[in-house]
Amino acid sequence: MTALNPTSQPSAGRRFLGRKPKSRLDPTRNNTVAGLLAWTAAFIFAIPVLWMVLTSFHSEVDAATNPPSIAAELTLDSYRDFFSGASGLNPWPPLINSATASITSTVLVLLLAIPAAYALSIRPVKKWTDVMFFFLSTKMLPVVAALLPLFLIARNLGALDNIWFLVLLYTSMNLPIAVWMMRSFLAEVPVEMLEAAQIDGAGLLLTLRKVVAPVAMPGIAATALICFIFSWNELLLARVLTGVVAGTAPVFLTSFVSSQGLFLAKVCTAAVIISLPVLLAGFAAQDKLVQGLSLGAVK
């Protein structure tokens, strides 16, 4: 009989004992590939925006060359003409109208959507799913289908070319999506906090202002930003229902398109300036937007 040698090599079965088998899928490699794909997609989507910004700094002659001249001389003439009104168009009334309609409608949407979402999530009413489906069904109707009735209503009420009629339309347009978003955000509010506020004698308005609003602030910021963007970028209703007095920034942008002469640099300049408020609002609320849109994604 052969004696066991303690210094002998371990068996094949014991050789890999305690060693974790190597996975075929390397998480680091997968994350790197996913990151490269995400950056590539972001760069592709950013190319038109970057091209628009670059064209706005070119002269009309250089902007109209074919193929485009990337290395053309940069100039601020288009921006000076835009703000000075050298083209015969004053940009300030449309910008003020867009700011008025967007900010006012967003505030009204939040004032209406937060109590409605509270009733549908924290204090659910009967058949709340039917209510949510009704809100969603209002977004299925194309805006152009309601354009003629809205025009007739505005004409009969004397509300054509009236910015406050646009505020009413933008509020009703954004309210369904705001209720849907706020319901998912308010569903994450701990019930214990609401019960504690109720025990302390807080009413509904005080609970919404002191308890619900601070907890759901990321969701409120995300909802407000989306409603602001939808209102600021809306063109069809503003084009048909407004004229000289209540024209908004997108309508003003279309006035630079002409069948005569060169206008590409002017259009790009106006588009850059009109896009800045949305971009600035997005950067200012970036952290709240990310938190709000990802709220409830991870349990």
C-alpha positions as CSV (number, residue, x, y, z in Angstrom):
1,M,0.0,0.0,0.0
2,T,1.3,3.4,-0.9
3,A,1.4,6.0,1.8
4,L,-0.3,9.4,1.3
5,N,2.3,12.1,0.7
6,P,1.1,15.4,2.2
7,T,3.3,17.3,-0.3
8,S,1.8,15.6,-3.3
9,Q,-0.1,17.6,-6.0
10,P,-3.9,18.0,-5.3
11,S,-6.3,16.1,-7.4
12,A,-8.0,17.7,-10.4
13,G,-11.2,18.1,-8.4
14,R,-9.5,19.8,-5.5
15,R,-7.2,22.0,-7.7
16,F,-10.0,24.5,-8.5
17,L,-11.8,24.2,-5.1
18,G,-12.8,27.7,-4.0
19,R,-12.0,29.3,-7.3
20,K,-15.0,31.0,-8.9
21,P,-15.5,29.9,-12.5
22,K,-14.9,32.7,-15.0
23,S,-18.1,34.0,-16.6
24,R,-18.3,34.0,-20.3
25,L,-20.0,37.4,-20.2
26,D,-17.7,40.1,-18.9
27,P,-19.8,42.9,-17.2
28,T,-17.1,45.5,-17.7
29,R,-16.9,44.7,-21.4
30,N,-20.7,44.8,-21.7
31,N,-20.8,48.2,-20.0
32,T,-18.1,49.6,-22.2
33,V,-19.9,48.5,-25.4
34,A,-23.2,49.8,-24.1
35,G,-21.6,53.1,-23.2
36,L,-20.0,53.4,-26.7
37,L,-23.3,52.7,-28.3
38,A,-25.1,55.3,-26.2
39,W,-22.5,58.0,-26.9
40,T,-22.6,57.1,-30.6
41,A,-26.4,57.4,-30.7
42,A,-26.2,60.7,-28.7
43,F,-23.7,62.1,-31.2
44,I,-25.8,61.1,-34.2
45,F,-28.8,62.9,-32.7
46,A,-26.7,65.9,-31.8
47,I,-25.3,66.4,-35.3
48,P,-28.3,68.4,-36.6
49,V,-28.3,70.6,-33.6
50,L,-24.5,71.3,-33.9
51,W,-25.0,71.9,-37.6
52,M,-27.7,74.4,-36.9
53,V,-25.6,76.3,-34.3
54,L,-22.6,76.4,-36.7
55,T,-24.8,77.6,-39.6
56,S,-26.1,80.4,-37.4
57,F,-22.6,81.9,-37.2
58,H,-22.1,81.9,-41.0
59,S,-23.1,84.5,-43.5
60,E,-26.1,83.9,-45.7
61,V,-23.8,83.3,-48.8
62,D,-21.7,80.7,-46.9
63,A,-24.7,79.0,-45.3
64,A,-26.3,78.5,-48.8
65,T,-23.3,76.9,-50.4
66,N,-23.6,73.3,-51.7
67,P,-21.8,71.3,-50.5
68,P,-21.8,73.2,-47.2
69,S,-18.7,75.1,-46.2
70,I,-17.8,74.0,-42.7
71,A,-14.6,76.2,-42.5
72,A,-16.3,79.4,-43.6
73,E,-15.7,82.6,-41.7
74,L,-17.7,83.0,-38.6
75,T,-19.8,86.1,-38.0
76,L,-22.4,87.5,-35.5
77,D,-24.3,89.4,-38.2
78,S,-27.3,87.1,-38.0
79,Y,-27.6,87.5,-34.2
80,R,-27.2,91.3,-34.4
81,D,-29.9,91.4,-37.1
82,F,-32.2,89.2,-35.0
83,F,-32.1,91.3,-31.9
84,S,-32.0,94.7,-33.6
85,G,-35.0,93.9,-35.8
86,A,-33.0,94.7,-39.0
87,S,-35.1,92.2,-40.9
88,G,-38.2,94.1,-40.0
89,L,-39.4,91.6,-37.4
90,N,-39.4,92.3,-33.7
91,P,-38.5,89.1,-31.7
92,W,-39.5,90.3,-28.3
93,P,-43.3,90.1,-28.4
94,P,-43.3,86.5,-29.7
95,L,-40.8,85.4,-27.0
96,I,-42.8,87.1,-24.3
97,N,-46.0,85.5,-25.6
98,S,-44.4,82.0,-25.6
99,A,-43.0,82.6,-22.1
100,T,-46.4,83.8,-20.8
101,A,-48.3,80.9,-22.4
102,S,-45.8,78.2,-21.4
103,I,-45.2,79.3,-17.8
104,T,-48.8,80.1,-17.0
105,S,-50.2,76.9,-18.5
106,T,-47.5,74.8,-16.7
107,V,-48.4,76.4,-13.3
108,L,-52.1,75.7,-13.9
109,V,-51.4,72.1,-15.0
110,L,-49.5,71.4,-11.7
111,L,-52.2,73.0,-9.6
112,L,-54.8,70.8,-11.2
113,A,-52.7,67.6,-11.7
114,I,-51.3,67.2,-8.2
115,P,-54.7,67.0,-6.4
116,A,-56.1,64.8,-9.2
117,A,-53.1,62.5,-8.9
118,Y,-53.4,62.4,-5.1
119,A,-57.0,61.3,-5.5
120,L,-56.0,58.6,-8.0
121,S,-53.0,57.2,-6.1
122,I,-52.8,57.9,-2.4
123,R,-56.6,58.2,-1.9
124,P,-57.9,56.2,-4.8
125,V,-61.5,56.7,-5.9
126,K,-63.8,54.1,-7.3
127,K,-63.0,52.9,-10.9
128,W,-59.9,55.0,-11.0
129,T,-58.6,52.9,-13.9
130,D,-61.5,54.2,-16.0
131,V,-60.6,57.7,-15.1
132,M,-56.9,57.2,-16.1
133,F,-58.1,55.6,-19.4
134,F,-60.3,58.6,-20.1
135,F,-57.3,60.9,-19.5
136,L,-55.2,58.8,-21.9
137,S,-57.9,58.7,-24.5
138,T,-57.9,62.5,-24.8
139,K,-54.3,62.2,-26.1
140,M,-55.3,59.8,-28.9
141,L,-57.3,62.5,-30.8
142,P,-55.1,64.3,-33.4
143,V,-54.9,68.0,-32.7
144,V,-55.7,68.7,-36.4
145,A,-59.1,66.9,-35.9
146,A,-60.1,69.5,-33.3
147,L,-58.6,72.5,-35.1
148,L,-61.8,73.6,-36.9
149,P,-64.1,73.4,-33.8
150,L,-61.5,75.2,-31.8
151,F,-61.2,77.9,-34.4
152,L,-65.0,78.3,-34.5
153,I,-65.2,78.5,-30.7
154,A,-62.5,81.1,-30.5
155,R,-64.1,83.2,-33.3
156,N,-67.5,83.1,-31.6
157,L,-66.0,84.0,-28.2
158,G,-63.9,86.7,-29.7
159,A,-60.8,84.9,-28.5
160,L,-58.8,84.8,-31.8
161,D,-55.3,86.2,-31.5
162,N,-55.6,86.0,-27.7
163,I,-52.8,84.6,-25.6
164,W,-55.1,83.6,-22.7
165,F,-57.1,81.3,-25.0
166,L,-53.8,79.6,-25.9
167,V,-53.1,79.3,-22.2
168,L,-56.4,77.5,-21.7
169,L,-55.7,75.2,-24.6
170,Y,-52.1,74.4,-23.5
171,T,-53.4,73.6,-20.0
172,S,-56.1,71.2,-21.3
173,M,-53.5,69.7,-23.7
174,N,-50.9,68.9,-21.0
175,L,-53.2,68.0,-18.1
176,P,-53.7,64.3,-19.1
177,I,-50.0,63.5,-19.4
178,A,-49.3,65.5,-16.2
179,V,-51.9,63.5,-14.2
180,W,-50.4,60.2,-15.5
181,M,-46.9,61.2,-14.5
182,M,-47.9,62.7,-11.1
183,R,-49.9,59.6,-10.2
184,S,-46.8,57.4,-10.6
185,F,-44.7,59.8,-8.6
186,L,-47.2,60.2,-5.8
187,A,-47.7,56.5,-5.5
188,E,-44.1,56.4,-4.1
189,V,-45.0,58.7,-1.2
190,P,-45.0,56.7,2.1
191,V,-48.4,56.2,3.5
192,E,-47.0,56.5,7.0
193,M,-46.1,60.1,6.4
194,L,-49.6,60.9,5.3
195,E,-51.1,59.1,8.3
196,A,-48.8,61.0,10.7
197,A,-49.8,64.4,9.1
198,Q,-53.5,63.4,9.5
199,I,-53.0,62.5,13.1
200,D,-51.4,65.9,13.7
201,G,-54.5,67.5,12.3
202,A,-53.2,68.6,8.9
203,G,-55.9,69.2,6.2
204,L,-55.7,68.2,2.6
205,L,-54.1,71.5,1.3
206,L,-51.5,71.5,4.2
207,T,-50.7,67.8,3.5
208,L,-50.2,68.5,-0.2
209,R,-48.0,71.5,0.5
210,K,-45.9,70.3,3.5
211,V,-45.8,66.6,3.0
212,V,-46.5,65.5,-0.5
213,A,-44.8,68.3,-2.5
214,P,-41.3,68.0,-0.8
215,V,-41.2,64.2,-1.2
216,A,-42.5,64.3,-4.8
217,M,-40.4,67.4,-5.8
218,P,-38.3,65.5,-8.4
219,G,-41.5,64.2,-10.1
220,I,-43.1,67.7,-10.0
221,A,-40.0,69.2,-11.6
222,A,-39.9,66.5,-14.3
223,T,-43.6,67.0,-15.0
224,A,-43.3,70.8,-15.1
225,L,-40.3,70.6,-17.5
226,I,-42.1,68.3,-19.9
227,C,-45.3,70.5,-19.9
228,F,-43.2,73.6,-20.4
229,I,-41.4,72.0,-23.4
230,F,-44.7,70.8,-25.0
231,S,-46.2,74.3,-24.6
232,W,-43.1,76.2,-25.8
233,N,-42.7,74.0,-28.9
234,E,-46.4,73.9,-29.9
235,L,-46.9,75.4,-33.4
236,L,-50.2,74.2,-35.0
237,L,-52.7,75.8,-32.6
238,A,-50.6,79.0,-32.3
239,R,-50.3,79.2,-36.1
240,V,-54.1,79.0,-36.7
241,L,-55.5,80.7,-33.6
242,T,-53.1,83.7,-33.4
243,G,-52.1,86.5,-35.6
244,V,-50.2,89.7,-34.9
245,V,-50.8,90.2,-31.2
246,A,-50.5,86.7,-29.7
247,G,-48.1,85.1,-32.0
248,T,-45.6,82.8,-30.3
249,A,-41.9,82.1,-30.9
250,P,-42.5,79.0,-33.2
251,V,-44.8,81.0,-35.3
252,F,-42.3,83.8,-35.4
253,L,-39.6,81.3,-36.5
254,T,-41.6,80.3,-39.6
255,S,-41.8,83.9,-40.7
256,F,-38.1,83.8,-41.7
257,V,-38.8,81.2,-44.4
258,S,-39.1,83.0,-47.7
259,S,-39.4,82.0,-51.3
260,Q,-37.1,84.9,-52.3
261,G,-33.5,85.6,-51.2
262,L,-31.3,83.7,-48.7
263,F,-32.7,82.9,-45.3
264,L,-30.9,79.8,-44.0
265,A,-28.6,81.6,-41.5
266,K,-31.4,83.7,-40.2
267,V,-33.6,80.6,-39.6
268,C,-30.8,78.8,-37.8
269,T,-30.1,81.9,-35.6
270,A,-33.8,82.2,-34.7
271,A,-34.0,78.5,-34.0
272,V,-31.0,78.6,-31.7
273,I,-32.3,81.5,-29.7
274,I,-35.8,80.1,-29.4
275,S,-34.3,76.7,-28.3
276,L,-32.3,78.3,-25.5
277,P,-35.0,78.7,-22.9
278,V,-35.9,75.0,-23.1
279,L,-32.2,74.0,-22.9
280,L,-31.6,76.3,-20.0
281,A,-34.6,74.9,-18.1
282,G,-33.5,71.4,-18.8
283,F,-30.0,72.1,-17.5
284,A,-31.3,73.9,-14.4
285,A,-33.6,71.0,-13.5
286,Q,-31.3,68.2,-14.7
287,D,-30.9,66.5,-11.4
288,K,-34.6,66.7,-10.5
289,L,-35.5,65.5,-14.0
290,V,-33.3,62.4,-13.8
291,Q,-34.6,61.6,-10.3
292,G,-38.2,62.2,-11.3
293,L,-38.1,60.1,-14.5
294,S,-36.4,57.2,-12.7
295,L,-38.6,57.4,-9.6
296,G,-40.1,54.0,-8.9
297,A,-37.9,52.3,-11.5
298,V,-35.9,50.4,-8.9
299,K,-37.7,48.8,-6.0
